[in-house]
């Protein structure tokens, strides 16, 4: 079998339920939907750490945040970690990264030196920003380039150039979009016009007490951003098809985490609810993958391991993710029994809303998570209560076996300490305080 190309298209803050093919008839995603009809659509893809930086680190390395060191937003990844680009680069692949990086620490607008790029050679990336009409990127030599117009369109242009220049040898590229992360209205007007004044249906677990007018406006912009990305994804699939590379390329679409968008009364992420931890996952590799729906559970931690296995490769060293590539080949293949979920440090919005650290697990039926001291606890039966409106944490008969399983996962992957002790114990205090100072947030003494 010839070595396949690997393309990962990654968005920021796209929750699982907001694609037409996922059952949302109010968001327009014709290109994602058409691709899904020819691909595997995984309905149970879990973001282990529903926050940009730790999720992205795990997606590239197959390591839990404790091991890749980017445990919270704006803390840098350990540059010695092997990534999918490291593995494939050693196999002669051309590797490239385009778009949002967010693994370089602060300041957010700094260039990333070659040693910190986790093995990606071609480089058209910005560490982090959310100004989608004032974009920029640094190239391989760390020359800064301003982007004119809507950033995802320009980033897609860069990807199409990469594809066009790499038709003779195998390649691996990550295209990392900033949307549909807020600001939701920072999208070309023609996409906003599709949703202007539409009375959209909010999730059934959005309380009546929230400002629904404001939330509807956010949702209109959020959907507009998704539709704008859908157009770019259509351009990508079309370019691969016209160049004869589509069936020779493992094409993946996913996101780093979801968006609460008012569910349970919350915005943003860093919570163990479905809206934050479940993300879309579409995977296609020509005739090798099946066409249809896969309900087996997989997590972003497993994705790099599984994609490498689908291509015929593996990480050299030990990783935390599992090889679940059979999920893409066989609709009856079993998925994860338990996905480890966590938020090591409540940063930024979570800190401001009085959040805390938590560890948990998600099974095919239950979501269970708690704080280090057990004072905050969530337990939901996702089959009987898919909107997670009935917290069963008081049910000892349900909680006890899940707690035992959680303790085993923690012992395998992590250390469950209150977040401030965790930072001090594992040597993060200097980096944490540098990041906090950058955002004018309280320092840890």
Helices and strands as residue ranges (DSSP letters): E 5-12, G 20-22, H 30-37, E 40-42, E 45-46, H 52-61, H 65-68, H 84-90, E 94-100, G 114-116, E 122-126, E 136-138, E 144-146, H 151-165, E 171-180, H 189-195, H 212-242, G 246-248, E 249-255, H 274-277, E 278-279, E 281-284, E 292-294, E 298-299, H 300-311, G 325-328, E 339-343, H 349-352, E 358-362, E 366-370, E 377-381, H 396-413, H 419-425, H 429-438
